[in-house]
């Protein structure tokens, strides 16, 4: 049974930074691509960032240059470093592996 547990969300002012973590268990982590999605109230869930098992990355246009996805296969963990946060980044952030989803972590950007 794959389990994904996100952490690191919270309340931050515009222009601030947060780093989200997602710890995975129950799978051979290094064999899988990982993704971060987000869902804001009243909006569809959207793909934010993707990292292949080889470390190649892709980002939504809305976060390019501000967010960085990375992975540590020794720790079975994927990260999302979020800089220069904007109010429109407010959402619940989820990490995914194949068809498995974590429970999400709330990120709120507000002054």
C-alpha positions as semicolon CSV with decimal commas, in nm:
position;residue;x (nm);y (nm);z (nm)
1;X;0,000;0,000;0,000
2;X;0,152;0,327;-0,114
3;X;0,129;0,615;0,131
4;X;0,213;0,976;0,056
5;X;0,229;1,229;0,338
6;X;0,265;1,598;0,261
7;X;0,391;1,859;0,504
8;X;0,521;2,214;0,507
9;X;0,212;2,413;0,421
10;X;0,100;2,718;0,609
11;X;0,023;3,088;0,598
12;X;0,278;3,313;0,428
13;X;0,280;3,672;0,312
14;X;0,300;3,759;-0,058
15;X;0,661;3,739;-0,172
16;X;0,742;3,478;0,089
17;X;0,863;3,121;0,054
18;X;0,760;2,775;0,165
19;X;0,901;2,431;0,108
20;X;0,660;2,142;0,083
21;X;0,771;1,785;0,146
22;X;0,606;1,459;0,052
23;X;0,729;1,140;0,215
24;X;0,646;0,821;0,029
25;X;0,630;0,465;0,155
26;X;0,514;0,130;0,023
27;X;0,679;0,152;-0,318
28;X;1,023;0,160;-0,476
29;X;1,030;0,538;-0,478
30;X;1,317;0,579;-0,722
31;X;1,126;0,397;-0,998
32;X;0,842;0,648;-1,016
33;X;0,787;0,995;-1,146
34;X;0,636;1,229;-0,889
35;X;0,405;1,524;-0,928
36;X;0,263;1,812;-0,730
37;X;-0,092;1,926;-0,798
38;X;-0,294;2,201;-0,637
39;X;-0,660;2,284;-0,604
40;X;-0,793;2,624;-0,512
41;X;-1,149;2,675;-0,387
42;X;-1,395;2,663;-0,675
43;X;-1,127;2,569;-0,927
44;X;-1,016;2,253;-1,099
45;X;-0,715;2,066;-0,974
46;X;-0,408;2,160;-1,176
47;X;-0,066;2,008;-1,228
48;X;0,202;2,230;-1,079
49;X;0,525;2,038;-1,127
50;X;0,651;1,701;-1,245
51;X;0,980;1,524;-1,189
52;X;1,080;1,207;-1,369
53;X;1,262;0,924;-1,198
54;X;1,574;1,055;-1,370
55;X;1,528;1,404;-1,229
56;X;1,394;1,587;-1,535
57;X;1,140;1,851;-1,443
58;X;0,843;2,034;-1,592
59;X;0,631;2,316;-1,453
60;X;0,303;2,491;-1,508
61;X;0,356;2,826;-1,677
62;X;0,209;3,001;-1,374
63;X;0,490;2,883;-1,146
64;X;0,792;2,869;-1,377
65;X;1,086;3,054;-1,232
66;X;0,930;3,058;-0,883
67;X;0,881;2,692;-0,790
68;X;1,134;2,411;-0,794
69;X;1,055;2,042;-0,764
70;X;1,326;1,805;-0,645
71;X;1,357;1,457;-0,507
72;X;1,577;1,270;-0,263
73;X;1,556;0,901;-0,345
74;X;1,755;0,809;-0,035
75;X;1,482;0,967;0,178
76;X;1,187;0,863;-0,042
77;X;1,086;1,227;-0,046
78;X;0,987;1,481;-0,307
79;X;0,999;1,853;-0,239
80;X;0,841;2,166;-0,380
81;X;1,031;2,485;-0,306
82;X;0,799;2,779;-0,359
83;X;0,943;3,129;-0,378
84;X;0,790;3,470;-0,446
85;X;0,449;3,336;-0,350
86;X;0,140;3,515;-0,472
87;X;-0,218;3,516;-0,340
88;X;-0,321;3,313;-0,644
89;X;-0,094;3,032;-0,523
90;X;-0,335;2,974;-0,235
91;X;-0,458;2,615;-0,263
92;X;-0,438;2,269;-0,120
93;X;-0,124;2,107;-0,257
94;X;-0,109;1,733;-0,323
95;X;0,175;1,505;-0,422
96;X;0,109;1,207;-0,641
97;X;0,282;0,890;-0,747
98;X;0,118;0,695;-1,029
99;X;-0,246;0,670;-0,914
100;X;-0,179;0,744;-0,549
101;X;-0,246;1,077;-0,380
102;X;-0,154;1,226;-0,048
103;X;-0,402;1,397;0,181
104;X;-0,286;1,744;0,083
105;X;-0,140;2,040;0,265
106;X;-0,293;2,387;0,273
107;X;-0,094;2,683;0,145
108;X;-0,239;3,027;0,208
109;X;-0,073;3,340;0,072
110;X;-0,217;3,649;0,231
111;X;-0,112;3,971;0,397
